[in-house]
Amino acid sequence: MAITSAKQDALSHIQEGQLSTAAAQQFSGSFSISILTINYTLDLSVPQITFNITLAGINIGGGTLNMQNPSVTIGGSGPLGSKAEVTLTANFSANNVTYKITLQPPLSSATTYTGTLFSW
């Protein structure tokens, strides 16, 4: 099948320099240690942080941190005996999210990591 193209402005409805104010209030990122990854999005308009945690590519949980629910702990297991427990805590007055991660990769012993996931 041949690829065709047209020389018309198919995006004329999008003005140059146009930026949604809602888009300017959202920031996304990810953080990884070994086989564990935390993907997160901060929405300052609410404010809240939504997140998803994977262990060796397997989803072990996710959720939302906000003023009413500033901390959550999620644990799960993955292939070859891997295990993880993650506690995320949002401090909205200090503008940061901290983590405590206990991670046991396959054929290894568990290690605990603590720190600041991100600040705003």
C-alpha positions as CSV (number, residue, x, y, z in Angstrom):
1,M,0.0,0.0,0.0
2,A,1.4,3.4,-1.0
3,I,1.8,6.2,1.5
4,T,0.1,9.4,0.5
5,S,0.5,12.9,1.8
6,A,-1.4,16.2,1.4
7,K,-0.1,19.7,1.4
8,Q,-2.9,21.2,3.5
9,D,-2.9,22.4,7.1
10,A,-4.7,19.6,8.8
11,L,-3.9,21.1,12.2
12,S,-5.2,24.7,11.5
13,H,-7.4,24.4,14.6
14,I,-4.3,24.5,16.8
15,Q,-3.0,28.0,17.2
16,E,0.7,28.7,17.4
17,G,1.9,29.2,20.9
18,Q,-1.4,27.7,22.3
19,L,-0.8,26.0,25.7
20,S,-3.6,24.6,27.9
21,T,-3.3,25.9,31.4
22,A,-4.3,22.4,32.7
23,A,-1.3,20.9,30.8
24,A,1.0,23.4,32.6
25,Q,-0.2,22.0,36.0
26,Q,0.8,18.4,35.3
27,F,4.2,16.9,35.5
28,S,5.2,13.2,34.9
29,G,8.2,11.1,35.6
30,S,9.5,7.7,36.6
31,F,12.0,6.3,39.1
32,S,13.7,2.9,38.9
33,I,15.8,0.8,41.2
34,S,16.9,-2.5,39.7
35,I,13.7,-4.3,38.5
36,L,11.3,-1.9,40.2
37,T,9.8,1.1,38.4
38,I,7.5,3.8,39.8
39,N,5.7,6.0,37.2
40,Y,4.0,9.1,38.6
41,T,2.1,12.2,37.5
42,L,1.7,15.3,39.7
43,D,-1.3,17.4,39.1
44,L,-0.9,20.7,40.9
45,S,-4.4,21.9,40.1
46,V,-5.9,19.3,42.5
47,P,-3.2,18.7,44.1
48,Q,-2.6,15.0,43.8
49,I,-0.1,12.4,42.6
50,T,-1.2,9.3,40.7
51,F,1.3,6.5,40.4
52,N,1.8,3.0,39.1
53,I,4.4,0.4,40.3
54,T,5.9,-2.4,38.3
55,L,8.2,-5.2,39.3
56,A,10.1,-6.8,36.4
57,G,7.5,-5.3,34.1
58,I,4.6,-6.8,36.1
59,N,2.1,-4.3,37.5
60,I,1.9,-4.7,41.3
61,G,-0.2,-1.7,42.1
62,G,-1.0,1.9,41.8
63,G,-3.0,4.7,43.4
64,T,-3.4,8.3,44.2
65,L,-1.9,10.4,46.9
66,N,-3.7,13.6,48.0
67,M,-4.4,15.7,51.1
68,Q,-6.9,13.1,52.4
69,N,-4.7,10.1,51.6
70,P,-1.1,11.3,51.8
71,S,0.6,7.8,52.2
72,V,0.2,4.4,50.8
73,T,2.0,1.0,51.0
74,I,1.9,-1.5,48.1
75,G,3.6,-4.9,48.0
76,G,3.8,-7.6,45.5
77,S,5.8,-10.4,44.0
78,G,7.2,-11.1,40.5
79,P,9.1,-13.8,38.6
80,L,11.7,-16.0,40.2
81,G,10.9,-15.1,43.8
82,S,11.3,-11.3,43.4
83,K,9.4,-9.2,45.9
84,A,8.9,-5.6,46.7
85,E,7.1,-3.3,49.2
86,V,6.8,0.4,48.4
87,T,5.6,3.1,50.7
88,L,5.1,6.6,49.1
89,T,4.3,9.6,51.3
90,A,3.3,13.0,50.0
91,N,4.0,16.1,52.1
92,F,2.0,18.8,50.4
93,S,3.2,21.6,52.8
94,A,6.9,20.7,52.0
95,N,6.1,20.0,48.3
96,N,7.7,16.6,48.1
97,V,7.1,12.8,47.9
98,T,9.3,10.4,49.8
99,Y,9.7,6.7,49.3
100,K,10.7,3.6,51.4
101,I,11.3,0.6,49.1
102,T,12.2,-2.9,50.3
103,L,13.3,-4.9,47.2
104,Q,14.3,-8.5,46.8
105,P,15.4,-9.2,43.2
106,P,15.6,-12.8,42.0
107,L,18.1,-14.9,43.8
108,S,19.2,-12.0,46.1
109,S,18.5,-10.8,49.6
110,A,16.3,-7.9,50.3
111,T,17.6,-4.3,50.5
112,T,15.7,-1.2,51.8
113,Y,16.1,2.2,50.0
114,T,14.7,5.5,51.3
115,G,14.8,9.0,49.8
116,T,12.9,11.7,48.0
117,L,11.1,10.6,44.9
118,F,10.6,14.2,43.7
119,S,9.9,17.7,44.9
120,W,8.0,20.6,43.3
